[in-house]
Amino acid sequence: MELAHTGIRQYERPNGEMIALLVIAPSKTDRERVIPMPAELFHVIATIVLRQTAHDPIPLVPRYDGHDRKWAAPMPHLFQR
């Protein structure tokens, strides 16, 4: 379970309304999932991003995949387990 800064995107509707999207990495179906975020969730994640980027950019951190037993490329993780 992980959430990287790259997994948060915005979409602008034709009427100008901005929608926050949560992008879930491909898993067993090999398809990326895009889920609209409620305003409350976006507010919490935006607060976390603002706190982490107050002084420096979000650091790139490698992740160890215990299933494949190898290190993944460094990414700007907000959460990782």
N, CA, C and O atoms as a Maestro MAE file, in Angstrom:
{
 s_m_m2io_version
 :::
 2.0.0
}

f_m_ct {
 s_m_title
 :::
 protein
 m_atom[324] {
  # First column is atom index #
  i_m_mmod_type
  r_m_x_coord
  r_m_y_coord
  r_m_z_coord
  i_m_residue_number
  s_m_chain_name
  s_m_pdb_residue_name
  s_m_pdb_atom_name
  i_m_atomic_number
  :::
  1 25 0.852 -1.166 0.000 1 A "MET " " N  " 7
  2 3 0.000 0.000 0.000 1 A "MET " " CA " 6
  3 2 0.897 1.228 0.000 1 A "MET " " C  " 6
  4 15 1.779 1.374 0.846 1 A "MET " " O  " 8
  5 25 0.661 2.082 -0.938 2 A "GLU " " N  " 7
  6 3 1.480 3.276 -1.064 2 A "GLU " " CA " 6
  7 2 0.712 4.350 -1.804 2 A "GLU " " C  " 6
  8 15 -0.223 4.068 -2.554 2 A "GLU " " O  " 8
  9 25 1.120 5.575 -1.581 3 A "LEU " " N  " 7
  10 3 0.572 6.702 -2.314 3 A "LEU " " CA " 6
  11 2 1.724 7.636 -2.616 3 A "LEU " " C  " 6
  12 15 2.385 8.137 -1.706 3 A "LEU " " O  " 8
  13 25 1.959 7.865 -3.880 4 A "ALA " " N  " 7
  14 3 3.025 8.771 -4.300 4 A "ALA " " CA " 6
  15 2 2.410 10.097 -4.722 4 A "ALA " " C  " 6
  16 15 1.232 10.176 -5.071 4 A "ALA " " O  " 8
  17 25 3.227 11.121 -4.680 5 A "HIS " " N  " 7
  18 3 2.767 12.447 -5.092 5 A "HIS " " CA " 6
  19 2 2.298 12.437 -6.549 5 A "HIS " " C  " 6
  20 15 1.442 13.233 -6.934 5 A "HIS " " O  " 8
  21 25 2.854 11.548 -7.345 6 A "THR " " N  " 7
  22 3 2.460 11.452 -8.756 6 A "THR " " CA " 6
  23 2 1.093 10.803 -8.928 6 A "THR " " C  " 6
  24 15 0.543 10.828 -10.029 6 A "THR " " O  " 8
  25 25 0.525 10.216 -7.864 7 A "GLY " " N  " 7
  26 3 -0.785 9.573 -7.937 7 A "GLY " " CA " 6
  27 2 -1.944 10.525 -7.733 7 A "GLY " " C  " 6
  28 15 -3.097 10.095 -7.700 7 A "GLY " " O  " 8
  29 25 -1.658 11.814 -7.596 8 A "ILE " " N  " 7
  30 3 -2.704 12.815 -7.415 8 A "ILE " " CA " 6
  31 2 -2.706 13.703 -8.650 8 A "ILE " " C  " 6
  32 15 -1.695 14.314 -8.994 8 A "ILE " " O  " 8
  33 25 -3.836 13.764 -9.298 9 A "ARG " " N  " 7
  34 3 -3.947 14.563 -10.524 9 A "ARG " " CA " 6
  35 2 -5.193 15.414 -10.478 9 A "ARG " " C  " 6
  36 15 -6.079 15.199 -9.651 9 A "ARG " " O  " 8
  37 25 -5.257 16.383 -11.373 10 A "GLN " " N  " 7
  38 3 -6.438 17.234 -11.474 10 A "GLN " " CA " 6
  39 2 -6.992 17.147 -12.884 10 A "GLN " " C  " 6
  40 15 -6.258 16.978 -13.857 10 A "GLN " " O  " 8
  41 25 -8.308 17.268 -12.963 11 A "TYR " " N  " 7
  42 3 -8.986 17.259 -14.255 11 A "TYR " " CA " 6
  43 2 -9.893 18.475 -14.290 11 A "TYR " " C  " 6
  44 15 -10.610 18.745 -13.327 11 A "TYR " " O  " 8
  45 25 -9.868 19.207 -15.388 12 A "GLU " " N  " 7
  46 3 -10.737 20.361 -15.535 12 A "GLU " " CA " 6
  47 2 -11.872 20.020 -16.493 12 A "GLU " " C  " 6
  48 15 -11.655 19.684 -17.657 12 A "GLU " " O  " 8
  49 25 -13.087 20.116 -15.964 13 A "ARG " " N  " 7
  50 3 -14.266 19.860 -16.791 13 A "ARG " " CA " 6
  51 2 -14.452 21.007 -17.775 13 A "ARG " " C  " 6
  52 15 -13.907 22.092 -17.572 13 A "ARG " " O  " 8
  53 25 -15.224 20.776 -18.846 14 A "PRO " " N  " 7
  54 3 -15.440 21.842 -19.833 14 A "PRO " " CA " 6
  55 2 -16.042 23.116 -19.227 14 A "PRO " " C  " 6
  56 15 -15.836 24.208 -19.756 14 A "PRO " " O  " 8
  57 25 -16.786 22.982 -18.122 15 A "ASN " " N  " 7
  58 3 -17.386 24.176 -17.505 15 A "ASN " " CA " 6
  59 2 -16.394 24.900 -16.588 15 A "ASN " " C  " 6
  60 15 -16.764 25.897 -15.967 15 A "ASN " " O  " 8
  61 25 -15.149 24.429 -16.484 16 A "GLY " " N  " 7
  62 3 -14.113 25.071 -15.685 16 A "GLY " " CA " 6
  63 2 -13.955 24.501 -14.287 16 A "GLY " " C  " 6
  64 15 -13.041 24.898 -13.565 16 A "GLY " " O  " 8
  65 25 -14.817 23.584 -13.890 17 A "GLU " " N  " 7
  66 3 -14.730 22.979 -12.560 17 A "GLU " " CA " 6
  67 2 -13.531 22.035 -12.495 17 A "GLU " " C  " 6
  68 15 -13.311 21.231 -13.401 17 A "GLU " " O  " 8
  69 25 -12.754 22.142 -11.405 18 A "MET " " N  " 7
  70 3 -11.598 21.271 -11.213 18 A "MET " " CA " 6
  71 2 -11.998 20.074 -10.361 18 A "MET " " C  " 6
  72 15 -12.685 20.221 -9.350 18 A "MET " " O  " 8
  73 25 -11.561 18.887 -10.779 19 A "ILE " " N  " 7
  74 3 -11.841 17.647 -10.053 19 A "ILE " " CA " 6
  75 2 -10.498 17.034 -9.670 19 A "ILE " " C  " 6
  76 15 -9.610 16.899 -10.512 19 A "ILE " " O  " 8
  77 25 -10.350 16.665 -8.408 20 A "ALA " " N  " 7
  78 3 -9.141 15.980 -7.952 20 A "ALA " " CA " 6
  79 2 -9.311 14.489 -8.196 20 A "ALA " " C  " 6
  80 15 -10.367 13.923 -7.912 20 A "ALA " " O  " 8
  81 25 -8.272 13.855 -8.720 21 A "LEU " " N  " 7
  82 3 -8.318 12.431 -9.040 21 A "LEU " " CA " 6
  83 2 -7.224 11.696 -8.275 21 A "LEU " " C  " 6
  84 15 -6.112 12.198 -8.112 21 A "LEU " " O  " 8
  85 25 -7.560 10.512 -7.816 22 A "LEU " " N  " 7
  86 3 -6.603 9.627 -7.164 22 A "LEU " " CA " 6
  87 2 -6.309 8.505 -8.145 22 A "LEU " " C  " 6
  88 15 -7.219 7.783 -8.552 22 A "LEU " " O  " 8
  89 25 -5.050 8.352 -8.526 23 A "VAL " " N  " 7
  90 3 -4.658 7.351 -9.509 23 A "VAL " " CA " 6
  91 2 -4.047 6.163 -8.771 23 A "VAL " " C  " 6
  92 15 -3.052 6.303 -8.060 23 A "VAL " " O  " 8
  93 25 -4.654 4.999 -8.951 24 A "ILE " " N  " 7
  94 3 -4.189 3.771 -8.316 24 A "ILE " " CA " 6
  95 2 -3.351 3.004 -9.338 24 A "ILE " " C  " 6
  96 15 -3.787 2.766 -10.465 24 A "ILE " " O  " 8
  97 25 -2.158 2.626 -8.930 25 A "ALA " " N  " 7
  98 3 -1.227 1.927 -9.828 25 A "ALA " " CA " 6
  99 2 -1.809 0.590 -10.280 25 A "ALA " " C  " 6
  100 15 -2.592 -0.027 -9.557 25 A "ALA " " O  " 8
  101 25 -1.429 0.147 -11.465 26 A "PRO " " N  " 7
  102 3 -1.914 -1.156 -11.944 26 A "PRO " " CA " 6
  103 2 -1.524 -2.277 -10.994 26 A "PRO " " C  " 6
  104 15 -0.437 -2.276 -10.417 26 A "PRO " " O  " 8
  105 25 -2.430 -3.229 -10.845 27 A "SER " " N  " 7
  106 3 -2.142 -4.383 -9.996 27 A "SER " " CA " 6
  107 2 -2.470 -5.648 -10.773 27 A "SER " " C  " 6
  108 15 -1.961 -5.850 -11.876 27 A "SER " " O  " 8
  109 25 -3.310 -6.496 -10.211 28 A "LYS " " N  " 7
  110 3 -3.574 -7.779 -10.848 28 A "LYS " " CA " 6
  111 2 -4.279 -7.659 -12.198 28 A "LYS " " C  " 6
  112 15 -4.175 -8.567 -13.024 28 A "LYS " " O  " 8
  113 25 -4.998 -6.552 -12.441 29 A "THR " " N  " 7
  114 3 -5.678 -6.394 -13.724 29 A "THR " " CA " 6
  115 2 -4.825 -5.675 -14.750 29 A "THR " " C  " 6
  116 15 -5.212 -5.560 -15.912 29 A "THR " " O  " 8
  117 25 -3.643 -5.183 -14.320 30 A "ASP " " N  " 7
  118 3 -2.735 -4.426 -15.192 30 A "ASP " " CA " 6
  119 2 -3.388 -3.189 -15.792 30 A "ASP " " C  " 6
  120 15 -3.018 -2.741 -16.878 30 A "ASP " " O  " 8
  121 25 -4.377 -2.636 -15.064 31 A "ARG " " N  " 7
  122 3 -5.035 -1.411 -15.515 31 A "ARG " " CA " 6
  123 2 -4.942 -0.367 -14.413 31 A "ARG " " C  " 6
  124 15 -5.144 -0.659 -13.234 31 A "ARG " " O  " 8
  125 25 -4.639 0.828 -14.815 32 A "GLU " " N  " 7
  126 3 -4.602 1.939 -13.877 32 A "GLU " " CA " 6
  127 2 -6.039 2.331 -13.526 32 A "GLU " " C  " 6
  128 15 -6.904 2.384 -14.401 32 A "GLU " " O  " 8
  129 25 -6.287 2.603 -12.244 33 A "ARG " " N  " 7
  130 3 -7.622 3.023 -11.816 33 A "ARG " " CA " 6
  131 2 -7.576 4.505 -11.471 33 A "ARG " " C  " 6
  132 15 -6.648 4.962 -10.804 33 A "ARG " " O  " 8
  133 25 -8.570 5.250 -11.921 34 A "VAL " " N  " 7
  134 3 -8.665 6.675 -11.638 34 A "VAL " " CA " 6
  135 2 -9.973 6.909 -10.888 34 A "VAL " " C  " 6
  136 15 -11.057 6.633 -11.403 34 A "VAL " " O  " 8
  137 25 -9.853 7.425 -9.660 35 A "ILE " " N  " 7
  138 3 -11.014 7.592 -8.799 35 A "ILE " " CA " 6
  139 2 -11.156 9.076 -8.441 35 A "ILE " " C  " 6
  140 15 -10.193 9.687 -7.980 35 A "ILE " " O  " 8
  141 25 -12.331 9.660 -8.645 36 A "PRO " " N  " 7
  142 3 -12.530 11.043 -8.199 36 A "PRO " " CA " 6
  143 2 -12.463 11.112 -6.671 36 A "PRO " " C  " 6
  144 15 -13.041 10.271 -5.982 36 A "PRO " " O  " 8
  145 25 -11.762 12.108 -6.149 37 A "MET " " N  " 7
  146 3 -11.619 12.254 -4.696 37 A "MET " " CA " 6
  147 2 -12.686 13.205 -4.164 37 A "MET " " C  " 6
  148 15 -12.953 14.245 -4.765 37 A "MET " " O  " 8
  149 25 -13.298 12.842 -3.027 38 A "PRO " " N  " 7
  150 3 -14.187 13.804 -2.381 38 A "PRO " " CA " 6
  151 2 -13.384 15.002 -1.876 38 A "PRO " " C  " 6
  152 15 -12.178 14.889 -1.656 38 A "PRO " " O  " 8
  153 25 -14.026 16.120 -1.697 39 A "ALA " " N  " 7
  154 3 -13.341 17.345 -1.277 39 A "ALA " " CA " 6
  155 2 -12.621 17.159 0.052 39 A "ALA " " C  " 6
  156 15 -11.538 17.711 0.244 39 A "ALA " " O  " 8
  157 25 -13.203 16.391 0.977 40 A "GLU " " N  " 7
  158 3 -12.591 16.189 2.287 40 A "GLU " " CA " 6
  159 2 -11.260 15.438 2.162 40 A "GLU " " C  " 6
  160 15 -10.278 15.811 2.803 40 A "GLU " " O  " 8
  161 25 -11.224 14.388 1.343 41 A "LEU " " N  " 7
  162 3 -9.987 13.621 1.144 41 A "LEU " " CA " 6
  163 2 -8.936 14.479 0.463 41 A "LEU " " C  " 6
  164 15 -7.766 14.444 0.842 41 A "LEU " " O  " 8
  165 25 -9.341 15.249 -0.538 42 A "PHE " " N  " 7
  166 3 -8.390 16.112 -1.228 42 A "PHE " " CA " 6
  167 2 -7.810 17.144 -0.263 42 A "PHE " " C  " 6
  168 15 -6.621 17.455 -0.339 42 A "PHE " " O  " 8
  169 25 -8.618 17.669 0.629 43 A "HIS " " N  " 7
  170 3 -8.141 18.642 1.608 43 A "HIS " " CA " 6
  171 2 -7.070 18.025 2.513 43 A "HIS " " C  " 6
  172 15 -6.050 18.659 2.785 43 A "HIS " " O  " 8
  173 25 -7.293 16.806 2.975 44 A "VAL " " N  " 7
  174 3 -6.327 16.126 3.844 44 A "VAL " " CA " 6
  175 2 -5.020 15.866 3.104 44 A "VAL " " C  " 6
  176 15 -3.941 16.131 3.634 44 A "VAL " " O  " 8
  177 25 -5.114 15.350 1.888 45 A "ILE " " N  " 7
  178 3 -3.898 15.049 1.112 45 A "ILE " " CA " 6
  179 2 -3.166 16.335 0.740 45 A "ILE " " C  " 6
  180 15 -1.936 16.378 0.775 45 A "ILE " " O  " 8
  181 25 -3.910 17.383 0.382 46 A "ALA " " N  " 7
  182 3 -3.274 18.668 0.057 46 A "ALA " " CA " 6
  183 2 -2.544 19.235 1.273 46 A "ALA " " C  " 6
  184 15 -1.470 19.818 1.130 46 A "ALA " " O  " 8
  185 25 -3.116 19.071 2.470 47 A "THR " " N  " 7
  186 3 -2.457 19.529 3.692 47 A "THR " " CA " 6
  187 2 -1.157 18.771 3.920 47 A "THR " " C  " 6
  188 15 -0.148 19.370 4.295 47 A "THR " " O  " 8
  189 25 -1.170 17.472 3.700 48 A "ILE " " N  " 7
  190 3 0.045 16.659 3.859 48 A "ILE " " CA " 6
  191 2 1.112 17.103 2.868 48 A "ILE " " C  " 6
  192 15 2.276 17.255 3.237 48 A "ILE " " O  " 8
  193 25 0.725 17.311 1.614 49 A "VAL " " N  " 7
  194 3 1.683 17.753 0.593 49 A "VAL " " CA " 6
  195 2 2.251 19.121 0.954 49 A "VAL " " C  " 6
  196 15 3.456 19.343 0.827 49 A "VAL " " O  " 8
  197 25 1.399 20.038 1.402 50 A "LEU " " N  " 7
  198 3 1.880 21.375 1.769 50 A "LEU " " CA " 6
  199 2 2.863 21.314 2.941 50 A "LEU " " C  " 6
  200 15 3.855 22.043 2.954 50 A "LEU " " O  " 8
  201 25 2.596 20.457 3.916 51 A "ARG " " N  " 7
  202 3 3.515 20.323 5.050 51 A "ARG " " CA " 6
  203 2 4.849 19.739 4.625 51 A "ARG " " C  " 6
  204 15 5.897 20.166 5.109 51 A "ARG " " O  " 8
  205 25 4.821 18.763 3.720 52 A "GLN " " N  " 7
  206 3 6.063 18.123 3.290 52 A "GLN " " CA " 6
  207 2 6.875 19.010 2.361 52 A "GLN " " C  " 6
  208 15 8.099 18.896 2.312 52 A "GLN " " O  " 8
  209 25 6.215 19.888 1.627 53 A "THR " " N  " 7
  210 3 6.932 20.735 0.665 53 A "THR " " CA " 6
  211 2 7.172 22.141 1.193 53 A "THR " " C  " 6
  212 15 7.582 23.016 0.430 53 A "THR " " O  " 8
  213 25 6.929 22.382 2.477 54 A "ALA " " N  " 7
  214 3 7.108 23.719 3.040 54 A "ALA " " CA " 6
  215 2 8.554 24.191 2.924 54 A "ALA " " C  " 6
  216 15 8.796 25.373 2.679 54 A "ALA " " O  " 8
  217 25 9.512 23.295 3.094 55 A "HIS " " N  " 7
  218 3 10.921 23.690 3.059 55 A "HIS " " CA " 6
  219 2 11.676 23.081 1.882 55 A "HIS " " C  " 6
  220 15 12.538 23.736 1.295 55 A "HIS " " O  " 8
  221 25 11.367 21.859 1.538 56 A "ASP " " N  " 7
  222 3 12.063 21.157 0.459 56 A "ASP " " CA " 6
  223 2 11.041 20.385 -0.366 56 A "ASP " " C  " 6
  224 15 9.927 20.141 0.098 56 A "ASP " " O  " 8
  225 25 11.412 19.997 -1.594 57 A "PRO " " N  " 7
  226 3 10.499 19.137 -2.365 57 A "PRO " " CA " 6
  227 2 10.372 17.768 -1.700 57 A "PRO " " C  " 6
  228 15 11.199 17.389 -0.870 57 A "PRO " " O  " 8
  229 25 9.347 17.046 -2.069 58 A "ILE " " N  " 7
  230 3 9.139 15.703 -1.520 58 A "ILE " " CA " 6
  231 2 10.314 14.827 -1.963 58 A "ILE " " C  " 6
  232 15 10.593 14.735 -3.158 58 A "ILE " " O  " 8
  233 25 11.010 14.179 -1.010 59 A "PRO " " N  " 7
  234 3 12.195 13.392 -1.380 59 A "PRO " " CA " 6
  235 2 11.827 12.132 -2.157 59 A "PRO " " C  " 6
  236 15 10.747 11.568 -1.986 59 A "PRO " " O  " 8
  237 25 12.737 11.715 -3.001 60 A "LEU " " N  " 7
  238 3 12.571 10.466 -3.743 60 A "LEU " " CA " 6
  239 2 13.074 9.333 -2.864 60 A "LEU " " C  " 6
  240 15 14.214 9.354 -2.399 60 A "LEU " " O  " 8
  241 25 12.211 8.335 -2.639 61 A "VAL " " N  " 7
  242 3 12.535 7.237 -1.741 61 A "VAL " " CA " 6
  243 2 12.343 5.918 -2.479 61 A "VAL " " C  " 6
  244 15 11.287 5.700 -3.073 61 A "VAL " " O  " 8
  245 25 13.346 5.025 -2.455 62 A "PRO " " N  " 7
  246 3 13.151 3.712 -3.078 62 A "PRO " " CA " 6
  247 2 12.254 2.843 -2.184 62 A "PRO " " C  " 6
  248 15 12.173 3.052 -0.974 62 A "PRO " " O  " 8
  249 25 11.596 1.885 -2.796 63 A "ARG " " N  " 7
  250 3 10.696 0.982 -2.072 63 A "ARG " " CA " 6
  251 2 11.122 -0.446 -2.342 63 A "ARG " " C  " 6
  252 15 11.393 -0.817 -3.484 63 A "ARG " " O  " 8
  253 25 11.183 -1.258 -1.276 64 A "TYR " " N  " 7
  254 3 11.530 -2.665 -1.439 64 A "TYR " " CA " 6
  255 2 10.259 -3.472 -1.636 64 A "TYR " " C  " 6
  256 15 9.338 -3.389 -0.824 64 A "TYR " " O  " 8
  257 25 10.201 -4.246 -2.700 65 A "ASP " " N  " 7
  258 3 9.070 -5.120 -2.983 65 A "ASP " " CA " 6
  259 2 9.405 -6.506 -2.454 65 A "ASP " " C  " 6
  260 15 10.210 -7.227 -3.042 65 A "ASP " " O  " 8
  261 25 8.777 -6.875 -1.332 66 A "GLY " " N  " 7
  262 3 9.056 -8.159 -0.706 66 A "GLY " " CA " 6
  263 2 8.602 -9.340 -1.543 66 A "GLY " " C  " 6
  264 15 9.176 -10.426 -1.454 66 A "GLY " " O  " 8
  265 25 7.562 -9.132 -2.364 67 A "HIS " " N  " 7
  266 3 7.070 -10.219 -3.202 67 A "HIS " " CA " 6
  267 2 8.063 -10.539 -4.324 67 A "HIS " " C  " 6
  268 15 8.412 -11.698 -4.547 67 A "HIS " " O  " 8
  269 25 8.509 -9.494 -5.024 68 A "ASP " " N  " 7
  270 3 9.470 -9.687 -6.120 68 A "ASP " " CA " 6
  271 2 10.924 -9.714 -5.629 68 A "ASP " " C  " 6
  272 15 11.834 -10.080 -6.374 68 A "ASP " " O  " 8
  273 25 11.128 -9.320 -4.362 69 A "ARG " " N  " 7
  274 3 12.454 -9.275 -3.747 69 A "ARG " " CA " 6
  275 2 13.435 -8.407 -4.523 69 A "ARG " " C  " 6
  276 15 14.552 -8.816 -4.838 69 A "ARG " " O  " 8
  277 25 12.979 -7.198 -4.818 70 A "LYS " " N  " 7
  278 3 13.861 -6.239 -5.476 70 A "LYS " " CA " 6
  279 2 13.431 -4.824 -5.102 70 A "LYS " " C  " 6
  280 15 12.317 -4.597 -4.630 70 A "LYS " " O  " 8
  281 25 14.336 -3.887 -5.323 71 A "TRP " " N  " 7
  282 3 14.072 -2.487 -5.029 71 A "TRP " " CA " 6
  283 2 13.433 -1.826 -6.236 71 A "TRP " " C  " 6
  284 15 13.856 -2.040 -7.372 71 A "TRP " " O  " 8
  285 25 12.411 -1.022 -5.980 72 A "ALA " " N  " 7
  286 3 11.752 -0.262 -7.049 72 A "ALA " " CA " 6
  287 2 12.469 1.082 -7.207 72 A "ALA " " C  " 6
  288 15 13.226 1.508 -6.335 72 A "ALA " " O  " 8
  289 25 12.215 1.721 -8.313 73 A "ALA " " N  " 7
  290 3 12.830 3.025 -8.571 73 A "ALA " " CA " 6
  291 2 12.352 4.048 -7.537 73 A "ALA " " C  " 6
  292 15 11.213 3.975 -7.074 73 A "ALA " " O  " 8
  293 25 13.210 4.993 -7.177 74 A "PRO " " N  " 7
  294 3 12.809 6.016 -6.210 74 A "PRO " " CA " 6
  295 2 11.633 6.850 -6.725 74 A "PRO " " C  " 6
  296 15 11.591 7.232 -7.894 74 A "PRO " " O  " 8
  297 25 10.683 7.121 -5.833 75 A "MET " " N  " 7
  298 3 9.499 7.912 -6.167 75 A "MET " " CA " 6
  299 2 9.183 8.853 -5.005 75 A "MET " " C  " 6
  300 15 9.637 8.628 -3.883 75 A "MET " " O  " 8
  301 25 8.405 9.907 -5.271 76 A "PRO " " N  " 7
  302 3 8.046 10.838 -4.193 76 A "PRO " " CA " 6
  303 2 6.860 10.304 -3.381 76 A "PRO " " C  " 6
  304 15 5.733 10.772 -3.544 76 A "PRO " " O  " 8
  305 25 7.114 9.338 -2.518 77 A "HIS " " N  " 7
  306 3 6.045 8.691 -1.740 77 A "HIS " " CA " 6
  307 2 5.528 9.628 -0.646 77 A "HIS " " C  " 6
  308 15 6.306 10.269 0.061 77 A "HIS " " O  " 8
  309 25 4.203 9.693 -0.524 78 A "LEU " " N  " 7
  310 3 3.576 10.387 0.601 78 A "LEU " " CA " 6
  311 2 3.364 9.394 1.737 78 A "LEU " " C  " 6
  312 15 3.583 9.710 2.907 78 A "LEU " " O  " 8
  313 25 2.934 8.186 1.372 79 A "PHE " " N  " 7
  314 3 2.737 7.094 2.323 79 A "PHE " " CA " 6
  315 2 3.302 5.831 1.702 79 A "PHE " " C  " 6
  316 15 3.262 5.659 0.484 79 A "PHE " " O  " 8
  317 25 3.825 4.951 2.535 80 A "GLN " " N  " 7
  318 3 4.235 3.652 2.036 80 A "GLN " " CA " 6
  319 2 4.269 2.663 3.188 80 A "GLN " " C  " 6
  320 15 4.675 2.997 4.301 80 A "GLN " " O  " 8
  321 25 3.841 1.456 2.908 81 A "ARG " " N  " 7
  322 3 3.807 0.421 3.928 81 A "ARG " " CA " 6
  323 2 4.561 -0.779 3.425 81 A "ARG " " C  " 6
  324 15 4.662 -1.784 4.129 81 A "ARG " " O  " 8
  :::
 }
 m_bond[323] {
  # First column is bond index #
  i_m_from
  i_m_to
  i_m_order
  :::
  1 1 2 1
  2 2 3 1
  3 3 4 2
  4 3 5 1
  5 5 6 1
  6 6 7 1
  7 7 8 2
  8 7 9 1
  9 9 10 1
  10 10 11 1
  11 11 12 2
  12 11 13 1
  13 13 14 1
  14 14 15 1
  15 15 16 2
  16 15 17 1
  17 17 18 1
  18 18 19 1
  19 19 20 2
  20 19 21 1
  21 21 22 1
  22 22 23 1
  23 23 24 2
  24 23 25 1
  25 25 26 1
  26 26 27 1
  27 27 28 2
  28 27 29 1
  29 29 30 1
  30 30 31 1
  31 31 32 2
  32 31 33 1
  33 33 34 1
  34 34 35 1
  35 35 36 2
  36 35 37 1
  37 37 38 1
  38 38 39 1
  39 39 40 2
  40 39 41 1
  41 41 42 1
  42 42 43 1
  43 43 44 2
  44 43 45 1
  45 45 46 1
  46 46 47 1
  47 47 48 2
  48 47 49 1
  49 49 50 1
  50 50 51 1
  51 51 52 2
  52 51 53 1
  53 53 54 1
  54 54 55 1
  55 55 56 2
  56 55 57 1
  57 57 58 1
  58 58 59 1
  59 59 60 2
  60 59 61 1
  61 61 62 1
  62 62 63 1
  63 63 64 2
  64 63 65 1
  65 65 66 1
  66 66 67 1
  67 67 68 2
  68 67 69 1
  69 69 70 1
  70 70 71 1
  71 71 72 2
  72 71 73 1
  73 73 74 1
  74 74 75 1
  75 75 76 2
  76 75 77 1
  77 77 78 1
  78 78 79 1
  79 79 80 2
  80 79 81 1
  81 81 82 1
  82 82 83 1
  83 83 84 2
  84 83 85 1
  85 85 86 1
  86 86 87 1
  87 87 88 2
  88 87 89 1
  89 89 90 1
  90 90 91 1
  91 91 92 2
  92 91 93 1
  93 93 94 1
  94 94 95 1
  95 95 96 2
  96 95 97 1
  97 97 98 1
  98 98 99 1
  99 99 100 2
  100 99 101 1
  101 101 102 1
  102 102 103 1
  103 103 104 2
  104 103 105 1
  105 105 106 1
  106 106 107 1
  107 107 108 2
  108 107 109 1
  109 109 110 1
  110 110 111 1
  111 111 112 2
  112 111 113 1
  113 113 114 1
  114 114 115 1
  115 115 116 2
  116 115 117 1
  117 117 118 1
  118 118 119 1
  119 119 120 2
  120 119 121 1
  121 121 122 1
  122 122 123 1
  123 123 124 2
  124 123 125 1
  125 125 126 1
  126 126 127 1
  127 127 128 2
  128 127 129 1
  129 129 130 1
  130 130 131 1
  131 131 132 2
  132 131 133 1
  133 133 134 1
  134 134 135 1
  135 135 136 2
  136 135 137 1
  137 137 138 1
  138 138 139 1
  139 139 140 2
  140 139 141 1
  141 141 142 1
  142 142 143 1
  143 143 144 2
  144 143 145 1
  145 145 146 1
  146 146 147 1
  147 147 148 2
  148 147 149 1
  149 149 150 1
  150 150 151 1
  151 151 152 2
  152 151 153 1
  153 153 154 1
  154 154 155 1
  155 155 156 2
  156 155 157 1
  157 157 158 1
  158 158 159 1
  159 159 160 2
  160 159 161 1
  161 161 162 1
  162 162 163 1
  163 163 164 2
  164 163 165 1
  165 165 166 1
  166 166 167 1
  167 167 168 2
  168 167 169 1
  169 169 170 1
  170 170 171 1
  171 171 172 2
  172 171 173 1
  173 173 174 1
  174 174 175 1
  175 175 176 2
  176 175 177 1
  177 177 178 1
  178 178 179 1
  179 179 180 2
  180 179 181 1
  181 181 182 1
  182 182 183 1
  183 183 184 2
  184 183 185 1
  185 185 186 1
  186 186 187 1
  187 187 188 2
  188 187 189 1
  189 189 190 1
  190 190 191 1
  191 191 192 2
  192 191 193 1
  193 193 194 1
  194 194 195 1
  195 195 196 2
  196 195 197 1
  197 197 198 1
  198 198 199 1
  199 199 200 2
  200 199 201 1
  201 201 202 1
  202 202 203 1
  203 203 204 2
  204 203 205 1
  205 205 206 1
  206 206 207 1
  207 207 208 2
  208 207 209 1
  209 209 210 1
  210 210 211 1
  211 211 212 2
  212 211 213 1
  213 213 214 1
  214 214 215 1
  215 215 216 2
  216 215 217 1
  217 217 218 1
  218 218 219 1
  219 219 220 2
  220 219 221 1
  221 221 222 1
  222 222 223 1
  223 223 224 2
  224 223 225 1
  225 225 226 1
  226 226 227 1
  227 227 228 2
  228 227 229 1
  229 229 230 1
  230 230 231 1
  231 231 232 2
  232 231 233 1
  233 233 234 1
  234 234 235 1
  235 235 236 2
  236 235 237 1
  237 237 238 1
  238 238 239 1
  239 239 240 2
  240 239 241 1
  241 241 242 1
  242 242 243 1
  243 243 244 2
  244 243 245 1
  245 245 246 1
  246 246 247 1
  247 247 248 2
  248 247 249 1
  249 249 250 1
  250 250 251 1
  251 251 252 2
  252 251 253 1
  253 253 254 1
  254 254 255 1
  255 255 256 2
  256 255 257 1
  257 257 258 1
  258 258 259 1
  259 259 260 2
  260 259 261 1
  261 261 262 1
  262 262 263 1
  263 263 264 2
  264 263 265 1
  265 265 266 1
  266 266 267 1
  267 267 268 2
  268 267 269 1
  269 269 270 1
  270 270 271 1
  271 271 272 2
  272 271 273 1
  273 273 274 1
  274 274 275 1
  275 275 276 2
  276 275 277 1
  277 277 278 1
  278 278 279 1
  279 279 280 2
  280 279 281 1
  281 281 282 1
  282 282 283 1
  283 283 284 2
  284 283 285 1
  285 285 286 1
  286 286 287 1
  287 287 288 2
  288 287 289 1
  289 289 290 1
  290 290 291 1
  291 291 292 2
  292 291 293 1
  293 293 294 1
  294 294 295 1
  295 295 296 2
  296 295 297 1
  297 297 298 1
  298 298 299 1
  299 299 300 2
  300 299 301 1
  301 301 302 1
  302 302 303 1
  303 303 304 2
  304 303 305 1
  305 305 306 1
  306 306 307 1
  307 307 308 2
  308 307 309 1
  309 309 310 1
  310 310 311 1
  311 311 312 2
  312 311 313 1
  313 313 314 1
  314 314 315 1
  315 315 316 2
  316 315 317 1
  317 317 318 1
  318 318 319 1
  319 319 320 2
  320 319 321 1
  321 321 322 1
  322 322 323 1
  323 323 324 2
  :::
 }
}
